[in-house]
Amino acid sequence: RGLGDVYKRQMCNIILSSRPLTNDEIREHFEENPDGVGFAAYLGGGKWLIRRALSPEFLRWDDVKSQTWVWHFRLGTQGERTLENVQPIPLFGAAPGSDAAEVVVDGFIAHNGHIPGMHDQFYSDTVMLAQLLARVLRNDAKVEDISALLSAIGGGKYVIAKGAFYVRVGEFYKNGDLIMSSIMCLLPKQYRKPNVLWWTHTLLRNRGED
């Protein structure tokens, strides 16, 4: 892929890990996705702890013991910069669109991309999708069925969790011991800034190389 393709894919980042991220890792990813940060950590017994904040200084994770973490760094493309739109979004056990900074739930959704047909001034497209899924899904819906539904909907990449199980939808990339949804993680850091990517994309397009 060329850097032009990378530019066009630039959105949020979902990170899957078996450990909490370090302070430096959180700062680095938040610099590139500055509209909110959150995580879901598996607690056992089919329960997930979700914590979210608009800035890392308001997010605590060092008191959580888990071997399964799903992090999300938001780069807002739709909806306001509010806690309601910070991900992961509760899906089972709490209402999507809540402004709760901390909640224990049976499942959640995290998204990187743009969902066609989901438009609202306040809520992000991910919150709107989660609200729709919460209305139409039954409590006995299987995570595999939800994954198939999201694949059919399209609109980017997802992590969906229900109980002790979670699945990824879309292409993810391994970066050390982390798995990420954003291809930007494979670029040298100096190429990750939006203005650099825009300039590179424009240059390649003008040269006919995009």
C-alpha positions in Angstrom: 0.0 0.0 0.0 1.1 3.6 -0.6 1.0 6.4 2.0 -2.0 7.8 0.2 -3.9 4.7 1.1 -2.7 5.1 4.7 -4.0 8.7 4.7 -7.4 7.7 3.5 -7.6 5.1 6.3 -6.6 7.5 9.1 -9.2 7.3 11.8 -9.4 5.9 15.4 -7.2 3.2 16.7 -8.2 0.0 18.5 -5.5 -1.8 20.4 -5.7 -5.3 21.8 -3.2 -6.3 24.5 -2.6 -8.8 27.2 -1.3 -6.0 29.5 -2.1 -2.4 30.3 -0.5 0.1 28.1 2.4 2.2 29.5 2.1 5.9 30.1 4.3 6.6 27.1 2.2 4.4 24.8 -1.0 6.1 25.9 0.4 9.5 25.4 1.7 8.6 22.0 -1.6 7.2 20.7 -3.6 10.0 22.3 -1.4 12.6 20.5 -2.5 11.0 17.2 -6.2 10.4 18.3 -7.0 13.3 20.8 -10.8 13.1 21.1 -11.0 10.5 23.9 -9.4 7.4 25.3 -10.9 4.3 26.9 -10.5 0.6 27.6 -12.4 -2.5 28.3 -10.7 -5.0 30.6 -12.0 -8.5 31.1 -12.7 -9.2 34.8 -13.8 -12.8 34.5 -17.3 -14.3 34.9 -18.4 -12.8 31.6 -17.9 -9.2 32.9 -16.0 -6.3 31.3 -14.9 -3.1 33.1 -15.1 -0.1 30.8 -13.4 3.2 31.7 -13.4 6.2 29.4 -12.1 9.8 29.5 -11.6 12.8 27.2 -8.0 12.9 28.3 -5.5 10.4 29.7 -5.0 12.3 32.9 -8.6 11.5 33.9 -8.2 7.8 33.1 -7.0 5.3 35.7 -6.0 1.7 34.8 -3.1 0.8 37.2 -5.6 -0.7 39.7 -7.1 -3.1 37.2 -5.9 -6.7 37.0 -6.6 -8.3 33.6 -4.9 -10.3 30.9 -7.4 -9.1 28.2 -7.5 -5.4 27.3 -9.2 -3.6 24.4 -8.1 0.1 24.2 -9.6 2.7 22.0 -8.2 6.1 21.0 -10.8 8.3 19.3 -10.2 10.7 16.4 -13.6 12.2 16.0 -15.0 12.4 12.5 -18.7 12.6 13.5 -20.5 13.6 16.7 -19.3 15.9 19.4 -16.2 15.6 21.6 -18.1 14.2 24.6 -17.8 11.3 27.0 -20.8 9.6 25.4 -18.8 9.2 22.2 -15.7 7.9 23.8 -15.2 4.2 23.2 -15.5 1.3 24.0 -19.3 1.7 23.9 -21.4 -0.5 26.3 -23.6 -2.9 24.4 -24.9 -5.5 26.9 -25.6 -4.5 30.5 -25.7 -0.7 30.0 -27.3 1.7 27.6 -25.2 2.9 24.6 -24.9 6.7 24.7 -24.4 6.8 28.4 -21.9 9.4 29.7 -20.7 7.1 32.5 -16.9 7.2 32.9 -16.9 3.7 34.4 -19.3 0.8 34.1 -19.2 -3.0 34.3 -21.0 -4.7 31.4 -21.6 -8.0 29.7 -20.3 -6.7 26.3 -19.2 -3.7 24.3 -18.4 -2.5 20.8 -15.3 -0.6 19.6 -15.0 0.8 16.1 -12.5 2.3 13.7 -13.9 3.7 10.5 -17.0 5.3 9.1 -20.4 3.6 9.1 -22.6 4.6 6.1 -26.0 6.0 6.8 -25.3 6.8 10.5 -25.5 10.6 10.8 -26.1 12.7 13.9 -24.9 16.1 15.2 -24.3 14.9 18.8 -23.7 11.1 18.7 -20.9 9.4 16.8 -21.8 6.8 14.2 -20.6 4.1 16.5 -22.9 5.1 19.3 -25.8 5.2 16.8 -24.9 1.7 15.6 -24.7 0.4 19.2 -28.1 1.9 20.1 -29.5 0.1 17.0 -27.9 -3.2 17.9 -29.1 -2.9 21.5 -32.7 -2.6 20.2 -32.6 -5.4 17.7 -30.3 -8.0 19.3 -31.7 -10.5 21.7 -29.9 -11.4 25.0 -29.1 -14.9 23.6 -27.4 -13.5 20.4 -24.0 -15.1 19.8 -20.9 -13.0 19.3 -20.3 -14.8 16.1 -23.6 -13.7 14.7 -22.9 -10.1 15.7 -19.6 -10.4 14.0 -21.3 -11.6 10.8 -23.8 -8.8 11.0 -21.0 -6.1 11.4 -19.1 -7.6 8.4 -22.3 -7.2 6.3 -22.8 -3.6 7.5 -19.2 -2.7 6.8 -17.9 0.7 7.7 -14.5 -0.2 9.0 -13.1 -2.4 11.7 -14.7 -3.6 14.9 -14.1 -5.4 18.2 -17.3 -6.8 19.6 -17.5 -8.6 23.0 -20.2 -10.5 24.8 -19.5 -12.4 27.9 -16.2 -14.2 27.9 -15.8 -14.0 24.1 -14.8 -11.2 21.7 -14.0 -11.1 18.0 -12.3 -8.8 15.6 -13.9 -7.7 12.3 -11.6 -6.3 9.6 -7.9 -6.3 9.1 -5.7 -5.7 12.2 -1.9 -5.3 12.4 0.6 -6.7 14.8 3.1 -4.2 16.3 5.3 -5.9 18.8 3.1 -7.5 21.5 0.1 -5.3 20.5 -2.5 -5.8 17.8 -3.9 -2.5 16.3 -6.6 -1.5 13.9 -4.7 1.4 12.4 -2.2 0.8 9.7 -0.5 4.0 10.8 1.1 2.1 13.7 3.4 0.5 11.0 4.7 3.9 9.9 7.7 5.7 11.4 6.5 8.2 13.9 7.4 11.2 11.8 4.9 10.2 9.1 1.9 9.7 11.4 0.9 13.3 11.8 -2.2 14.3 9.8 -0.5 17.2 8.0 2.4 15.0 6.9 0.0 12.3 5.6 -2.1 14.9 3.8 1.0 16.4 2.1 2.4 12.9 1.2 -1.0 11.8 -0.2 -1.3 15.0 -2.3 2.3 14.6 -3.6 1.7 11.0 -4.6 -1.6 11.8 -6.2 -0.1 14.6 -8.2 2.7 12.3 -9.4 0.2 9.6 -10.3 1.6 7.2 -7.7 -1.4 6.9 -5.3 
